[in-house]
Amino acid sequence: MAGSGDISEVKFLTIAEVATTMRVSKMTVYRLVHGGDLPAVRVGRSFRVTEKDVNEYLQRSFFDAG
């Protein structure tokens, strides 16, 4: 996305959709957005997060517990 500027193929998710995907509360997602851990775009008074950014955040969050 950064190079081409074409966002026609980008899938944006609402905070509620991100929370459902991650199985956390909406407040947790808001904390991640406001803390800068999860990039988001402000649309009016609400936020949208790209599906790609959610997947990348989850990949970065994996750790080996074994």
PyMOL Python script that loads the backbone (N, CA, C, O; Angstrom):
from pymol import cmd

cmd.read_pdbstr("""\
ATOM      1  N   MET A   1       0.818  -1.183   0.000  1.00  0.00           N
ATOM      2  CA  MET A   1       0.000   0.000   0.000  1.00  0.00           C
ATOM      3  C   MET A   1       0.866   1.252   0.000  1.00  0.00           C
ATOM      4  O   MET A   1       0.505   2.236  -0.646  1.00  0.00           O
ATOM      5  N   ALA A   2       1.977   1.248   0.691  1.00  0.00           N
ATOM      6  CA  ALA A   2       2.774   2.452   0.867  1.00  0.00           C
ATOM      7  C   ALA A   2       3.329   2.978  -0.446  1.00  0.00           C
ATOM      8  O   ALA A   2       3.414   4.192  -0.631  1.00  0.00           O
ATOM      9  N   GLY A   3       3.710   2.095  -1.364  1.00  0.00           N
ATOM     10  CA  GLY A   3       4.344   2.547  -2.580  1.00  0.00           C
ATOM     11  C   GLY A   3       3.382   3.016  -3.647  1.00  0.00           C
ATOM     12  O   GLY A   3       3.603   4.063  -4.255  1.00  0.00           O
ATOM     13  N   SER A   4       2.326   2.271  -3.888  1.00  0.00           N
ATOM     14  CA  SER A   4       1.462   2.562  -5.024  1.00  0.00           C
ATOM     15  C   SER A   4       0.411   3.616  -4.731  1.00  0.00           C
ATOM     16  O   SER A   4       0.012   4.345  -5.639  1.00  0.00           O
ATOM     17  N   GLY A   5      -0.048   3.720  -3.500  1.00  0.00           N
ATOM     18  CA  GLY A   5      -1.090   4.673  -3.172  1.00  0.00           C
ATOM     19  C   GLY A   5      -2.476   4.199  -3.550  1.00  0.00           C
ATOM     20  O   GLY A   5      -3.449   4.918  -3.324  1.00  0.00           O
ATOM     21  N   ASP A   6      -2.599   3.001  -4.124  1.00  0.00           N
ATOM     22  CA  ASP A   6      -3.894   2.451  -4.525  1.00  0.00           C
ATOM     23  C   ASP A   6      -4.503   1.705  -3.347  1.00  0.00           C
ATOM     24  O   ASP A   6      -3.980   0.678  -2.912  1.00  0.00           O
ATOM     25  N   ILE A   7      -5.613   2.228  -2.836  1.00  0.00           N
ATOM     26  CA  ILE A   7      -6.242   1.574  -1.679  1.00  0.00           C
ATOM     27  C   ILE A   7      -7.558   0.889  -2.059  1.00  0.00           C
ATOM     28  O   ILE A   7      -8.344   0.525  -1.184  1.00  0.00           O
ATOM     29  N   SER A   8      -7.796   0.716  -3.358  1.00  0.00           N
ATOM     30  CA  SER A   8      -9.049   0.114  -3.795  1.00  0.00           C
ATOM     31  C   SER A   8      -9.185  -1.336  -3.346  1.00  0.00           C
ATOM     32  O   SER A   8     -10.301  -1.835  -3.204  1.00  0.00           O
ATOM     33  N   GLU A   9      -8.072  -2.014  -3.121  1.00  0.00           N
ATOM     34  CA  GLU A   9      -8.115  -3.422  -2.712  1.00  0.00           C
ATOM     35  C   GLU A   9      -7.983  -3.603  -1.206  1.00  0.00           C
ATOM     36  O   GLU A   9      -8.022  -4.730  -0.714  1.00  0.00           O
ATOM     37  N   VAL A  10      -7.826  -2.508  -0.469  1.00  0.00           N
ATOM     38  CA  VAL A  10      -7.620  -2.591   0.974  1.00  0.00           C
ATOM     39  C   VAL A  10      -8.954  -2.813   1.662  1.00  0.00           C
ATOM     40  O   VAL A  10      -9.940  -2.142   1.356  1.00  0.00           O
ATOM     41  N   LYS A  11      -8.981  -3.770   2.605  1.00  0.00           N
ATOM     42  CA  LYS A  11     -10.198  -4.035   3.361  1.00  0.00           C
ATOM     43  C   LYS A  11     -10.075  -3.373   4.725  1.00  0.00           C
ATOM     44  O   LYS A  11      -9.204  -3.722   5.522  1.00  0.00           O
ATOM     45  N   PHE A  12     -10.956  -2.416   4.985  1.00  0.00           N
ATOM     46  CA  PHE A  12     -10.967  -1.719   6.260  1.00  0.00           C
ATOM     47  C   PHE A  12     -11.969  -2.368   7.197  1.00  0.00           C
ATOM     48  O   PHE A  12     -13.067  -2.741   6.784  1.00  0.00           O
ATOM     49  N   LEU A  13     -11.589  -2.501   8.456  1.00  0.00           N
ATOM     50  CA  LEU A  13     -12.433  -3.091   9.484  1.00  0.00           C
ATOM     51  C   LEU A  13     -12.782  -2.047  10.531  1.00  0.00           C
ATOM     52  O   LEU A  13     -11.987  -1.149  10.810  1.00  0.00           O
ATOM     53  N   THR A  14     -13.965  -2.163  11.109  1.00  0.00           N
ATOM     54  CA  THR A  14     -14.341  -1.297  12.216  1.00  0.00           C
ATOM     55  C   THR A  14     -13.654  -1.797  13.484  1.00  0.00           C
ATOM     56  O   THR A  14     -13.111  -2.901  13.514  1.00  0.00           O
ATOM     57  N   ILE A  15     -13.686  -0.980  14.518  1.00  0.00           N
ATOM     58  CA  ILE A  15     -13.118  -1.383  15.805  1.00  0.00           C
ATOM     59  C   ILE A  15     -13.820  -2.640  16.321  1.00  0.00           C
ATOM     60  O   ILE A  15     -13.174  -3.536  16.863  1.00  0.00           O
ATOM     61  N   ALA A  16     -15.137  -2.704  16.152  1.00  0.00           N
ATOM     62  CA  ALA A  16     -15.898  -3.881  16.601  1.00  0.00           C
ATOM     63  C   ALA A  16     -15.477  -5.138  15.839  1.00  0.00           C
ATOM     64  O   ALA A  16     -15.360  -6.212  16.429  1.00  0.00           O
ATOM     65  N   GLU A  17     -15.249  -5.008  14.534  1.00  0.00           N
ATOM     66  CA  GLU A  17     -14.817  -6.151  13.728  1.00  0.00           C
ATOM     67  C   GLU A  17     -13.417  -6.608  14.135  1.00  0.00           C
ATOM     68  O   GLU A  17     -13.143  -7.807  14.196  1.00  0.00           O
ATOM     69  N   VAL A  18     -12.535  -5.649  14.414  1.00  0.00           N
ATOM     70  CA  VAL A  18     -11.187  -5.998  14.878  1.00  0.00           C
ATOM     71  C   VAL A  18     -11.271  -6.725  16.216  1.00  0.00           C
ATOM     72  O   VAL A  18     -10.595  -7.733  16.423  1.00  0.00           O
ATOM     73  N   ALA A  19     -12.099  -6.216  17.119  1.00  0.00           N
ATOM     74  CA  ALA A  19     -12.252  -6.838  18.433  1.00  0.00           C
ATOM     75  C   ALA A  19     -12.761  -8.269  18.308  1.00  0.00           C
ATOM     76  O   ALA A  19     -12.294  -9.158  19.020  1.00  0.00           O
ATOM     77  N   THR A  20     -13.701  -8.494  17.423  1.00  0.00           N
ATOM     78  CA  THR A  20     -14.232  -9.842  17.201  1.00  0.00           C
ATOM     79  C   THR A  20     -13.159 -10.750  16.629  1.00  0.00           C
ATOM     80  O   THR A  20     -13.005 -11.890  17.067  1.00  0.00           O
ATOM     81  N   THR A  21     -12.416 -10.249  15.651  1.00  0.00           N
ATOM     82  CA  THR A  21     -11.350 -11.034  15.030  1.00  0.00           C
ATOM     83  C   THR A  21     -10.294 -11.438  16.050  1.00  0.00           C
ATOM     84  O   THR A  21      -9.830 -12.578  16.059  1.00  0.00           O
ATOM     85  N   MET A  22      -9.918 -10.491  16.911  1.00  0.00           N
ATOM     86  CA  MET A  22      -8.862 -10.729  17.897  1.00  0.00           C
ATOM     87  C   MET A  22      -9.392 -11.376  19.176  1.00  0.00           C
ATOM     88  O   MET A  22      -8.617 -11.801  20.033  1.00  0.00           O
ATOM     89  N   ARG A  23     -10.713 -11.446  19.296  1.00  0.00           N
ATOM     90  CA  ARG A  23     -11.376 -11.986  20.486  1.00  0.00           C
ATOM     91  C   ARG A  23     -10.982 -11.221  21.758  1.00  0.00           C
ATOM     92  O   ARG A  23     -10.641 -11.806  22.786  1.00  0.00           O
ATOM     93  N   VAL A  24     -11.043  -9.893  21.642  1.00  0.00           N
ATOM     94  CA  VAL A  24     -10.798  -8.997  22.763  1.00  0.00           C
ATOM     95  C   VAL A  24     -11.928  -7.966  22.787  1.00  0.00           C
ATOM     96  O   VAL A  24     -12.778  -7.951  21.897  1.00  0.00           O
ATOM     97  N   SER A  25     -11.934  -7.112  23.799  1.00  0.00           N
ATOM     98  CA  SER A  25     -12.963  -6.084  23.882  1.00  0.00           C
ATOM     99  C   SER A  25     -12.636  -4.923  22.953  1.00  0.00           C
ATOM    100  O   SER A  25     -11.495  -4.758  22.519  1.00  0.00           O
ATOM    101  N   LYS A  26     -13.656  -4.122  22.654  1.00  0.00           N
ATOM    102  CA  LYS A  26     -13.440  -2.935  21.831  1.00  0.00           C
ATOM    103  C   LYS A  26     -12.490  -1.973  22.545  1.00  0.00           C
ATOM    104  O   LYS A  26     -11.681  -1.311  21.894  1.00  0.00           O
ATOM    105  N   MET A  27     -12.578  -1.889  23.863  1.00  0.00           N
ATOM    106  CA  MET A  27     -11.696  -0.991  24.613  1.00  0.00           C
ATOM    107  C   MET A  27     -10.235  -1.395  24.432  1.00  0.00           C
ATOM    108  O   MET A  27      -9.367  -0.528  24.340  1.00  0.00           O
ATOM    109  N   THR A  28      -9.951  -2.680  24.379  1.00  0.00           N
ATOM    110  CA  THR A  28      -8.578  -3.150  24.140  1.00  0.00           C
ATOM    111  C   THR A  28      -8.089  -2.680  22.778  1.00  0.00           C
ATOM    112  O   THR A  28      -6.943  -2.250  22.646  1.00  0.00           O
ATOM    113  N   VAL A  29      -8.945  -2.758  21.765  1.00  0.00           N
ATOM    114  CA  VAL A  29      -8.565  -2.307  20.426  1.00  0.00           C
ATOM    115  C   VAL A  29      -8.324  -0.800  20.440  1.00  0.00           C
ATOM    116  O   VAL A  29      -7.354  -0.329  19.847  1.00  0.00           O
ATOM    117  N   TYR A  30      -9.189  -0.038  21.106  1.00  0.00           N
ATOM    118  CA  TYR A  30      -8.986   1.409  21.209  1.00  0.00           C
ATOM    119  C   TYR A  30      -7.651   1.717  21.883  1.00  0.00           C
ATOM    120  O   TYR A  30      -6.949   2.637  21.463  1.00  0.00           O
ATOM    121  N   ARG A  31      -7.297   0.969  22.910  1.00  0.00           N
ATOM    122  CA  ARG A  31      -6.002   1.178  23.580  1.00  0.00           C
ATOM    123  C   ARG A  31      -4.840   0.919  22.624  1.00  0.00           C
ATOM    124  O   ARG A  31      -3.867   1.673  22.607  1.00  0.00           O
ATOM    125  N   LEU A  32      -4.942  -0.137  21.834  1.00  0.00           N
ATOM    126  CA  LEU A  32      -3.896  -0.445  20.859  1.00  0.00           C
ATOM    127  C   LEU A  32      -3.770   0.670  19.822  1.00  0.00           C
ATOM    128  O   LEU A  32      -2.661   1.043  19.439  1.00  0.00           O
ATOM    129  N   VAL A  33      -4.902   1.199  19.369  1.00  0.00           N
ATOM    130  CA  VAL A  33      -4.891   2.273  18.375  1.00  0.00           C
ATOM    131  C   VAL A  33      -4.304   3.545  18.976  1.00  0.00           C
ATOM    132  O   VAL A  33      -3.404   4.152  18.396  1.00  0.00           O
ATOM    133  N   HIS A  34      -4.812   3.944  20.132  1.00  0.00           N
ATOM    134  CA  HIS A  34      -4.344   5.185  20.758  1.00  0.00           C
ATOM    135  C   HIS A  34      -2.893   5.085  21.220  1.00  0.00           C
ATOM    136  O   HIS A  34      -2.184   6.090  21.267  1.00  0.00           O
ATOM    137  N   GLY A  35      -2.455   3.883  21.560  1.00  0.00           N
ATOM    138  CA  GLY A  35      -1.077   3.678  21.980  1.00  0.00           C
ATOM    139  C   GLY A  35      -0.093   3.576  20.822  1.00  0.00           C
ATOM    140  O   GLY A  35       1.118   3.525  21.037  1.00  0.00           O
ATOM    141  N   GLY A  36      -0.607   3.546  19.598  1.00  0.00           N
ATOM    142  CA  GLY A  36       0.260   3.478  18.431  1.00  0.00           C
ATOM    143  C   GLY A  36       0.698   2.075  18.053  1.00  0.00           C
ATOM    144  O   GLY A  36       1.511   1.908  17.144  1.00  0.00           O
ATOM    145  N   ASP A  37       0.176   1.062  18.735  1.00  0.00           N
ATOM    146  CA  ASP A  37       0.540  -0.320  18.438  1.00  0.00           C
ATOM    147  C   ASP A  37      -0.190  -0.876  17.219  1.00  0.00           C
ATOM    148  O   ASP A  37       0.290  -1.799  16.561  1.00  0.00           O
ATOM    149  N   LEU A  38      -1.357  -0.303  16.926  1.00  0.00           N
ATOM    150  CA  LEU A  38      -2.169  -0.763  15.798  1.00  0.00           C
ATOM    151  C   LEU A  38      -2.549   0.461  14.967  1.00  0.00           C
ATOM    152  O   LEU A  38      -3.322   1.303  15.424  1.00  0.00           O
ATOM    153  N   PRO A  39      -2.006   0.567  13.737  1.00  0.00           N
ATOM    154  CA  PRO A  39      -2.310   1.735  12.898  1.00  0.00           C
ATOM    155  C   PRO A  39      -3.791   1.794  12.548  1.00  0.00           C
ATOM    156  O   PRO A  39      -4.421   0.762  12.315  1.00  0.00           O
ATOM    157  N   ALA A  40      -4.339   2.994  12.511  1.00  0.00           N
ATOM    158  CA  ALA A  40      -5.751   3.171  12.173  1.00  0.00           C
ATOM    159  C   ALA A  40      -5.933   4.487  11.429  1.00  0.00           C
ATOM    160  O   ALA A  40      -5.113   5.400  11.529  1.00  0.00           O
ATOM    161  N   VAL A  41      -7.027   4.556  10.682  1.00  0.00           N
ATOM    162  CA  VAL A  41      -7.409   5.757   9.964  1.00  0.00           C
ATOM    163  C   VAL A  41      -8.675   6.285  10.619  1.00  0.00           C
ATOM    164  O   VAL A  41      -9.610   5.530  10.884  1.00  0.00           O
ATOM    165  N   ARG A  42      -8.697   7.578  10.875  1.00  0.00           N
ATOM    166  CA  ARG A  42      -9.888   8.172  11.470  1.00  0.00           C
ATOM    167  C   ARG A  42     -10.832   8.598  10.342  1.00  0.00           C
ATOM    168  O   ARG A  42     -10.438   9.308   9.418  1.00  0.00           O
ATOM    169  N   VAL A  43     -12.079   8.150  10.440  1.00  0.00           N
ATOM    170  CA  VAL A  43     -13.117   8.504   9.481  1.00  0.00           C
ATOM    171  C   VAL A  43     -14.243   9.145  10.282  1.00  0.00           C
ATOM    172  O   VAL A  43     -15.030   8.459  10.935  1.00  0.00           O
ATOM    173  N   GLY A  44     -14.305  10.460  10.219  1.00  0.00           N
ATOM    174  CA  GLY A  44     -15.275  11.152  11.058  1.00  0.00           C
ATOM    175  C   GLY A  44     -14.902  10.981  12.523  1.00  0.00           C
ATOM    176  O   GLY A  44     -13.805  11.350  12.941  1.00  0.00           O
ATOM    177  N   ARG A  45     -15.811  10.426  13.290  1.00  0.00           N
ATOM    178  CA  ARG A  45     -15.542  10.196  14.710  1.00  0.00           C
ATOM    179  C   ARG A  45     -15.142   8.754  15.004  1.00  0.00           C
ATOM    180  O   ARG A  45     -14.916   8.400  16.161  1.00  0.00           O
ATOM    181  N   SER A  46     -15.051   7.923  13.979  1.00  0.00           N
ATOM    182  CA  SER A  46     -14.716   6.519  14.191  1.00  0.00           C
ATOM    183  C   SER A  46     -13.383   6.170  13.547  1.00  0.00           C
ATOM    184  O   SER A  46     -12.828   6.952  12.776  1.00  0.00           O
ATOM    185  N   PHE A  47     -12.887   5.003  13.869  1.00  0.00           N
ATOM    186  CA  PHE A  47     -11.613   4.534  13.341  1.00  0.00           C
ATOM    187  C   PHE A  47     -11.839   3.338  12.435  1.00  0.00           C
ATOM    188  O   PHE A  47     -12.800   2.587  12.597  1.00  0.00           O
ATOM    189  N   ARG A  48     -10.935   3.174  11.477  1.00  0.00           N
ATOM    190  CA  ARG A  48     -10.911   1.988  10.628  1.00  0.00           C
ATOM    191  C   ARG A  48      -9.486   1.456  10.626  1.00  0.00           C
ATOM    192  O   ARG A  48      -8.521   2.219  10.593  1.00  0.00           O
ATOM    193  N   VAL A  49      -9.374   0.142  10.662  1.00  0.00           N
ATOM    194  CA  VAL A  49      -8.079  -0.532  10.688  1.00  0.00           C
ATOM    195  C   VAL A  49      -8.034  -1.474   9.493  1.00  0.00           C
ATOM    196  O   VAL A  49      -9.015  -2.161   9.208  1.00  0.00           O
ATOM    197  N   THR A  50      -6.911  -1.511   8.798  1.00  0.00           N
ATOM    198  CA  THR A  50      -6.832  -2.423   7.659  1.00  0.00           C
ATOM    199  C   THR A  50      -6.673  -3.857   8.166  1.00  0.00           C
ATOM    200  O   THR A  50      -6.064  -4.109   9.205  1.00  0.00           O
ATOM    201  N   GLU A  51      -7.233  -4.770   7.407  1.00  0.00           N
ATOM    202  CA  GLU A  51      -7.124  -6.187   7.739  1.00  0.00           C
ATOM    203  C   GLU A  51      -5.654  -6.611   7.767  1.00  0.00           C
ATOM    204  O   GLU A  51      -5.251  -7.428   8.595  1.00  0.00           O
ATOM    205  N   LYS A  52      -4.865  -6.052   6.861  1.00  0.00           N
ATOM    206  CA  LYS A  52      -3.427  -6.341   6.788  1.00  0.00           C
ATOM    207  C   LYS A  52      -2.733  -5.937   8.090  1.00  0.00           C
ATOM    208  O   LYS A  52      -1.910  -6.690   8.610  1.00  0.00           O
ATOM    209  N   ASP A  53      -3.058  -4.751   8.619  1.00  0.00           N
ATOM    210  CA  ASP A  53      -2.438  -4.293   9.862  1.00  0.00           C
ATOM    211  C   ASP A  53      -2.830  -5.171  11.052  1.00  0.00           C
ATOM    212  O   ASP A  53      -2.015  -5.409  11.943  1.00  0.00           O
ATOM    213  N   VAL A  54      -4.066  -5.650  11.068  1.00  0.00           N
ATOM    214  CA  VAL A  54      -4.494  -6.561  12.136  1.00  0.00           C
ATOM    215  C   VAL A  54      -3.691  -7.852  12.057  1.00  0.00           C
ATOM    216  O   VAL A  54      -3.188  -8.338  13.070  1.00  0.00           O
ATOM    217  N   ASN A  55      -3.572  -8.406  10.855  1.00  0.00           N
ATOM    218  CA  ASN A  55      -2.816  -9.653  10.681  1.00  0.00           C
ATOM    219  C   ASN A  55      -1.351  -9.476  11.059  1.00  0.00           C
ATOM    220  O   ASN A  55      -0.762 -10.352  11.694  1.00  0.00           O
ATOM    221  N   GLU A  56      -0.755  -8.342  10.670  1.00  0.00           N
ATOM    222  CA  GLU A  56       0.645  -8.087  11.025  1.00  0.00           C
ATOM    223  C   GLU A  56       0.818  -7.924  12.530  1.00  0.00           C
ATOM    224  O   GLU A  56       1.800  -8.407  13.095  1.00  0.00           O
ATOM    225  N   TYR A  57      -0.116  -7.255  13.180  1.00  0.00           N
ATOM    226  CA  TYR A  57      -0.047  -7.099  14.636  1.00  0.00           C
ATOM    227  C   TYR A  57      -0.094  -8.473  15.312  1.00  0.00           C
ATOM    228  O   TYR A  57       0.686  -8.756  16.221  1.00  0.00           O
ATOM    229  N   LEU A  58      -1.012  -9.311  14.858  1.00  0.00           N
ATOM    230  CA  LEU A  58      -1.133 -10.646  15.458  1.00  0.00           C
ATOM    231  C   LEU A  58       0.123 -11.475  15.216  1.00  0.00           C
ATOM    232  O   LEU A  58       0.552 -12.210  16.105  1.00  0.00           O
ATOM    233  N   GLN A  59       0.726 -11.370  14.020  1.00  0.00           N
ATOM    234  CA  GLN A  59       1.972 -12.092  13.737  1.00  0.00           C
ATOM    235  C   GLN A  59       3.087 -11.635  14.679  1.00  0.00           C
ATOM    236  O   GLN A  59       3.833 -12.460  15.207  1.00  0.00           O
ATOM    237  N   ARG A  60       3.201 -10.319  14.888  1.00  0.00           N
ATOM    238  CA  ARG A  60       4.229  -9.778  15.780  1.00  0.00           C
ATOM    239  C   ARG A  60       3.999 -10.210  17.225  1.00  0.00           C
ATOM    240  O   ARG A  60       4.945 -10.278  18.009  1.00  0.00           O
ATOM    241  N   SER A  61       2.756 -10.499  17.579  1.00  0.00           N
ATOM    242  CA  SER A  61       2.408 -10.815  18.959  1.00  0.00           C
ATOM    243  C   SER A  61       2.619 -12.272  19.323  1.00  0.00           C
ATOM    244  O   SER A  61       2.585 -12.618  20.504  1.00  0.00           O
ATOM    245  N   PHE A  62       2.838 -13.138  18.336  1.00  0.00           N
ATOM    246  CA  PHE A  62       3.070 -14.551  18.630  1.00  0.00           C
ATOM    247  C   PHE A  62       4.353 -14.739  19.425  1.00  0.00           C
ATOM    248  O   PHE A  62       5.352 -14.063  19.180  1.00  0.00           O
ATOM    249  N   PHE A  63       4.317 -15.647  20.360  1.00  0.00           N
ATOM    250  CA  PHE A  63       5.542 -16.002  21.077  1.00  0.00           C
ATOM    251  C   PHE A  63       5.501 -17.496  21.372  1.00  0.00           C
ATOM    252  O   PHE A  63       4.433 -18.103  21.446  1.00  0.00           O
ATOM    253  N   ASP A  64       6.676 -18.069  21.537  1.00  0.00           N
ATOM    254  CA  ASP A  64       6.806 -19.496  21.792  1.00  0.00           C
ATOM    255  C   ASP A  64       6.743 -19.745  23.293  1.00  0.00           C
ATOM    256  O   ASP A  64       7.641 -19.350  24.036  1.00  0.00           O
ATOM    257  N   ALA A  65       5.669 -20.406  23.732  1.00  0.00           N
ATOM    258  CA  ALA A  65       5.484 -20.651  25.167  1.00  0.00           C
ATOM    259  C   ALA A  65       6.123 -21.953  25.601  1.00  0.00           C
ATOM    260  O   ALA A  65       6.126 -22.279  26.788  1.00  0.00           O
ATOM    261  N   GLY A  66       6.666 -22.700  24.651  1.00  0.00           N
ATOM    262  CA  GLY A  66       7.170 -24.011  24.976  1.00  0.00           C
ATOM    263  C   GLY A  66       8.612 -23.969  25.268  1.00  0.00           C
ATOM    264  O   GLY A  66       9.212 -25.002  25.566  1.00  0.00           O
TER     265      GLY A  66
END
""", "prot")
cmd.dss("prot")
cmd.show_as("cartoon", "prot")
cmd.util.cbc("prot")
cmd.orient("prot")
